[in-house]
Amino acid sequence: MSIITSSENLLKAAATASGEGLAAARTKMETTLKSAGAALAEASQPAIDGTRRSAAAADDLVRGNPWTVAGIAIAAGVVIGFLAAKRLGD
């Protein structure tokens, strides 16, 4: 059951205000939300792992070649500064 369907059922149960219907809808909604949260956590894990690997690779690159990285950063700053100054001058 989708979260939207569970939400609609909870709203319908709240509108009729029967104690049993509201409690049952609330229980179903809680179960659906928990399973959706678990599915989201499981689905996002590959992205988190990829980000960690990328960060580790970038850290290794910077630690292995600090002057090269500093030169590239300075060059990028100069280019961005030049383009920004040119754009503001127009």
Protein Blocks (a to p, Z undefined) as FASTA:
>chain_A
ZZklmmmmmmmmmmnopaklmmmmmmmmmmmmmmmmmmmmmmmmmmmmmmmmmmmmmmmm
mmmmmmlmmmmmmmmmmmmmmmmmmmmmZZ
